[in-house]
Amino acid sequence: MPLEPPRTLSPSKVAAFTDCALAFRFATIDRLPEPPSPWTTKGTLVHAALERLFLLEPAERTIAAALTCLDAAFTVLRDDPEFLDLHLASHDEAAFLDDAEQLVRKYFLLEDPTTIRPIGVEVMLDAEVGGVRVRGIIDRLELDENGELVVVDYKTGRAPSEKYENGRLDGVQFYSLLCERNFGRRPARVKLLYLADPLEISTTPSEQSSRAIERKVGAIWSAVERACARDDFRPKPSKLCEYCAFRVYCPAFGGDIAEGARVAESIRSAATLEHLVDAADRTSPALAD
């Protein structure tokens, strides 16, 4: 049976479809939940700390202030299911926080935040691109010394090898195109800040790069629509499979795609039932009973 395509795409969804169409289906079409990992949750924490840092006045953006921001961000995160579901023992939690602190400290080796002129953090942008609505969140949007836009994306993992560098830059090129569509201005630069190394990878967007991204989005969207119409999402085995949450349902590893879809449907049904019971409880406790 045909599957309903997603309503929007994002840079991460485009990358996911390129990496493995079947994993894209499980995550985006079937909406199978992915268990949190220490690495992604640590990224959430560090991003939140840096977001808080750039809400401060320039002179206040010190390492000490950044660590205070990290503590405040963790106070919020520690009650979030994304962290709670990690079930970290006390020594693992201490290591988790130590790693996050090191990433925040290494940020200061990449740039001096007191010189940065942010005009937005966690900026949500969307636009029609290649026949589909594309949405993305820019970690930091700033002005350079000439008053030109600069897009900044924080990365808490290791920088890619030179072979894969252009692929990683595609994500921020998406943000550059979204800036063009929303503000009528192409950013002068887009930057990836790899905190773990620490290393900056940057590029200058051009008319050619913007059109290339637009063509890529259009091609990916056409491929997604075809795959949905035919219910034909194929696995693409690679080293990424070692970290894939959907491997148990993947036929490349003896799994059953239909079973993954059934699990996703049962989760959605349970969530819907819980929502209905909660709503009934709020409006009429007797009815909920």
C-alpha positions in Angstrom: 0.0 0.0 0.0 1.2 3.6 -0.7 2.6 5.4 2.4 1.9 9.0 3.2 5.0 11.2 2.6 6.1 13.6 5.3 4.8 17.1 5.3 8.2 18.7 5.6 11.9 17.9 5.2 14.8 19.2 7.2 18.6 19.0 6.6 18.8 16.0 9.0 16.0 14.2 7.2 17.6 14.8 3.8 20.8 13.4 5.2 19.0 10.4 6.7 17.3 9.5 3.4 20.7 9.8 1.6 22.3 7.6 4.3 19.6 4.9 4.3 16.1 5.1 2.9 14.8 2.4 5.1 16.0 4.0 8.3 14.4 7.2 7.0 11.1 5.4 6.7 11.2 4.0 10.2 12.0 7.4 11.7 10.0 9.7 9.5 7.2 7.7 8.0 6.5 5.1 10.6 7.7 7.5 13.4 9.3 4.7 15.4 10.9 6.2 18.5 14.6 6.1 18.8 16.0 5.5 22.3 18.2 8.4 23.5 22.0 7.9 23.5 24.6 9.6 25.7 26.1 11.2 22.7 23.0 12.8 21.3 21.8 13.9 24.8 25.2 15.3 25.5 24.9 17.3 22.3 21.5 18.6 23.5 23.0 19.7 26.8 26.0 21.5 25.2 23.8 23.2 22.7 21.5 24.5 25.4 24.5 25.8 27.4 25.9 27.7 24.4 22.4 29.1 23.7 22.3 30.5 27.2 25.8 31.9 26.9 24.9 34.0 23.9 21.9 35.5 25.6 24.4 37.2 27.9 26.0 40.6 27.2 29.3 40.2 25.3 31.6 41.1 28.2 29.8 38.5 30.4 30.6 35.6 28.0 33.4 34.0 30.0 34.3 30.4 30.6 33.0 30.7 34.2 29.7 32.0 32.8 29.5 29.2 30.2 29.9 26.6 33.0 27.2 28.3 34.9 25.0 28.1 31.8 25.9 24.4 31.6 24.8 23.8 35.1 21.5 25.7 34.5 20.9 23.7 31.3 21.5 20.4 33.1 19.1 21.4 35.9 16.4 21.5 33.1 17.6 18.4 31.3 17.9 16.1 34.2 14.1 15.8 34.5 13.7 15.3 30.8 12.9 11.8 29.5 15.8 12.3 27.0 18.2 12.1 30.0 16.2 10.0 32.4 15.8 7.2 29.8 19.6 6.9 29.7 19.5 5.3 33.2 23.0 6.5 34.0 24.7 5.2 37.2 26.2 8.0 39.3 29.7 7.4 38.0 28.4 7.4 34.4 26.5 10.7 35.0 29.7 12.2 36.4 31.6 11.2 33.3 28.7 12.5 31.1 28.9 15.9 32.8 32.7 16.0 32.7 32.6 15.3 28.9 30.0 18.1 28.5 32.2 20.5 30.4 35.2 19.7 28.3 33.2 20.4 25.2 32.1 23.8 26.5 35.7 24.6 27.5 37.0 23.7 24.1 34.5 26.0 22.4 36.6 28.9 23.8 39.6 27.6 21.8 37.7 28.2 18.6 36.5 31.7 19.0 36.2 34.6 21.5 32.5 34.9 22.3 32.9 38.5 23.5 33.5 39.5 19.9 30.5 37.7 18.4 27.4 39.7 17.4 24.5 37.2 17.5 21.2 38.3 16.1 19.5 35.0 16.9 20.1 31.6 18.6 18.1 28.5 17.8 16.5 30.3 14.9 13.7 28.3 13.2 13.4 29.0 9.5 11.2 27.4 6.8 10.7 27.9 3.1 9.4 26.1 0.0 12.3 24.4 -1.7 12.2 22.0 -4.5 8.5 21.4 -4.2 8.5 20.7 -0.4 8.5 22.7 2.8 11.9 22.6 4.3 12.5 23.5 7.9 15.7 24.0 9.9 17.0 25.4 13.2 20.1 27.5 13.0 22.2 27.2 16.2 23.5 30.7 15.9 22.9 33.5 13.3 25.3 36.5 13.6 26.7 39.5 11.9 30.3 39.7 10.9 32.5 42.9 11.0 30.9 44.0 7.7 27.4 43.5 8.8 27.0 40.4 6.7 25.1 37.2 7.9 27.1 34.3 9.2 25.5 30.9 10.0 27.0 28.8 12.8 26.3 25.2 13.6 27.8 23.5 16.7 28.9 19.9 16.4 29.8 17.8 19.5 31.1 14.8 17.6 34.5 14.5 15.9 35.1 16.4 12.6 34.8 14.3 9.5 37.7 13.3 7.3 38.4 15.4 4.3 36.6 12.8 2.2 33.3 13.5 3.9 33.7 17.2 4.7 31.6 18.5 1.8 28.7 16.3 2.9 28.7 17.8 6.3 28.8 21.3 4.8 25.6 20.5 2.9 23.6 20.9 6.1 24.7 24.5 6.7 24.3 25.2 3.0 20.7 24.4 3.6 20.6 27.0 6.3 22.2 29.5 3.9 19.4 28.9 1.4 16.8 29.3 4.1 18.3 32.6 5.0 18.1 33.7 1.4 14.4 32.8 1.2 13.5 34.4 4.5 15.7 37.5 4.6 16.6 38.0 1.0 20.3 37.9 1.9 22.8 35.1 1.3 25.1 34.7 4.3 28.7 35.6 3.7 29.9 32.5 5.5 28.6 29.3 7.0 30.6 27.6 9.8 30.7 24.2 11.5 32.3 24.3 14.9 33.5 20.8 15.9 34.0 21.2 19.7 35.6 17.9 20.4 38.6 18.4 18.1 38.3 21.5 18.3 38.1 22.5 14.7 36.3 25.0 12.5 35.2 24.1 8.9 33.7 27.0 7.0 32.7 27.9 3.4 31.4 30.8 1.5 28.0 30.2 -0.1 27.5 31.2 -3.7 24.7 31.3 -6.2 26.0 28.0 -7.5 26.0 26.3 -4.1 22.4 27.6 -3.4 21.1 26.2 -6.7 22.9 22.9 -6.1 21.2 22.5 -2.7 17.8 23.4 -4.2 18.3 20.7 -6.9 19.4 18.2 -4.3 16.3 18.9 -2.2 14.0 18.5 -5.2 15.7 15.3 -6.2 15.5 13.8 -2.7 11.8 14.9 -2.4 11.0 13.2 -5.7 12.7 10.0 -4.5 10.8 10.1 -1.2 7.5 10.5 -3.0 8.3 7.6 -5.3 9.4 5.4 -2.4 6.1 6.2 -0.5 4.0 5.6 -3.6 5.6 2.2 -4.1 6.2 1.4 -0.4 9.8 0.7 -1.5 12.4 1.9 1.1 15.5 -0.1 0.8 18.3 -0.5 3.3 21.8 0.8 2.6 24.2 -1.2 4.8 27.2 0.8 6.0 29.2 1.5 9.2 26.2 3.5 10.4 24.3 0.3 10.9 26.3 -0.3 14.1 24.5 2.6 15.7 21.1 2.3 14.0 18.1 1.9 16.4 16.1 0.2 13.8 18.5 -2.6 12.9 16.3 -5.2 14.6 13.6 -4.6 11.9 16.1 -4.4 8.9 16.0 -7.2 6.4 19.7 -6.7 5.8 20.1 -8.2 9.3 17.3 -10.7 9.3 14.6 -8.3 10.5 11.1 -7.7 9.2 10.0 -4.2 7.9 6.4 -5.1 8.6 7.1 -5.8 12.2 8.7 -2.4 12.6 5.5 -0.8 11.1 3.3 -2.8 13.5 5.3 -1.8 16.5 5.1 1.9 15.4 1.3 1.6 15.0 0.9 0.0 18.4 3.0 2.8 20.0 0.9 5.4 18.3 -2.4 3.7 19.3 -1.2 3.5 22.9 -0.2 7.2 22.9 -3.6 8.1 21.5 -5.4 6.1 24.1 -3.4 7.7 26.9 -4.1 11.1 25.5 -7.9 10.4 25.4 -7.9 9.1 28.9 -5.9 12.2 30.1 -8.4 14.5 28.3 -11.4 12.7 29.8 -9.8 12.8 33.3 -9.3 16.6 33.0 -12.9 17.2 31.8 -14.8 14.5 33.7 -13.0 12.3 36.3 -16.1 10.0 36.4 -15.9 9.4 32.7 -12.2 8.6 32.9 -13.1 5.9 35.5 
